[in-house]
Amino acid sequence: MPQKKTTYESKIEQLPSNKIYINVNKMEKGDYELNIINQNKLIKKTTFKKK
């Protein structure tokens, strides 16, 4: 029997256009690096750790 694909959808309020939110709840523990790029140029590079 073929496996059925599950699709989840949710509606959220419109977020402010000048803020970016990163939800790390589903990320595994460890060190991460965030790169912000505009037109293939690195603008900002930062690291963070999820405990």
Backbone hydrogen bonds, N-H to C=O, Kabsch-Sander energy under -0.5 kcal/mol:
donor,donor_aa,acceptor,acceptor_aa,energy
19,K,16,P,-1.3
23,N,21,Y,-0.5
24,V,22,I,-0.7
27,M,24,V,-1.0
30,G,50,K,-1.9
32,Y,48,F,-3.2
34,L,46,T,-3.6
35,N,33,E,-0.5
36,I,44,K,-3.0
37,I,35,N,-0.6
38,N,41,K,-2.6
41,K,38,N,-1.4
43,I,36,I,-3.3
44,K,36,I,-1.4
46,T,34,L,-2.5
48,F,32,Y,-2.1
50,K,30,G,-2.9
51,K,49,K,-0.6
